[in-house]
Amino acid sequence: MEIEISAQAAAFLCAVLLGAVLGLLYDLLRSLRLLLGGRGTALTDALYSLAVLVSVFYFAMAFGQGRLRIYMVLGIV
């Protein structure tokens, strides 16, 4: 089953938005890590990794029909 170009463009723009949100989350967790000192690094890194894993999984399920496509990865990055 083929995906239309307009659907691919919409998915790409949503991937760019997801990447921006994940970048903002990283900056917020980085400031929290600076407040907690050295002991908060592992915790904030684990929280960020979990957030990225869950959000990319749901994004691939919703926009990629269960497949994470290359243009989606490029948009998120």
PLY file of the C-alpha trace (Angstrom):
ply
format ascii 1.0
element vertex 77
property float x
property float y
property float z
element edge 76
property int vertex1
property int vertex2
end_header
0.00 0.00 0.00
1.45 3.33 -1.10
1.46 6.50 0.96
0.55 9.71 -0.83
3.07 12.50 -1.08
0.84 14.87 0.90
0.62 12.33 3.74
4.40 11.94 3.68
4.86 15.71 3.82
2.45 15.98 6.75
4.25 13.15 8.56
7.59 14.84 7.92
6.37 18.14 9.36
4.97 16.34 12.40
8.34 14.59 12.78
10.09 17.97 12.74
7.70 19.16 15.44
8.35 16.01 17.48
12.10 16.60 17.16
11.69 20.18 18.38
9.65 19.02 21.38
12.23 16.35 22.22
14.99 18.95 21.96
13.10 21.24 24.33
12.61 18.33 26.74
16.35 17.63 26.61
17.12 21.24 27.52
14.66 21.15 30.40
16.15 17.93 31.74
19.65 19.37 31.29
18.80 22.27 33.59
17.37 19.78 36.10
20.58 17.74 35.84
22.64 20.83 36.63
20.53 21.47 39.73
20.86 17.89 40.97
24.57 17.63 40.34
26.37 14.43 39.39
23.87 12.06 40.94
21.01 13.22 38.71
22.74 12.53 35.41
21.79 8.87 35.11
18.21 9.55 36.16
17.63 12.38 33.70
19.32 10.45 30.89
17.10 7.45 31.58
13.98 9.63 31.65
14.93 11.27 28.36
15.70 7.94 26.69
12.37 6.54 27.84
10.52 9.62 26.58
12.23 9.37 23.17
11.53 5.65 22.91
7.84 5.99 23.74
7.24 9.07 21.59
9.01 7.68 18.52
7.18 4.38 18.88
3.77 6.06 19.03
4.73 8.41 16.22
5.70 5.49 13.98
2.48 3.69 14.83
0.32 6.73 14.14
1.98 8.24 11.07
4.00 5.41 9.56
1.50 2.58 9.82
3.80 0.82 12.25
6.95 1.54 10.25
9.57 4.12 11.06
10.49 5.55 7.69
13.72 7.32 6.79
12.12 10.72 6.19
10.54 10.49 9.65
13.90 9.84 11.28
15.42 12.77 9.36
12.58 15.01 10.50
13.01 14.03 14.13
16.76 14.59 13.99
0 1
1 2
2 3
3 4
4 5
5 6
6 7
7 8
8 9
9 10
10 11
11 12
12 13
13 14
14 15
15 16
16 17
17 18
18 19
19 20
20 21
21 22
22 23
23 24
24 25
25 26
26 27
27 28
28 29
29 30
30 31
31 32
32 33
33 34
34 35
35 36
36 37
37 38
38 39
39 40
40 41
41 42
42 43
43 44
44 45
45 46
46 47
47 48
48 49
49 50
50 51
51 52
52 53
53 54
54 55
55 56
56 57
57 58
58 59
59 60
60 61
61 62
62 63
63 64
64 65
65 66
66 67
67 68
68 69
69 70
70 71
71 72
72 73
73 74
74 75
75 76
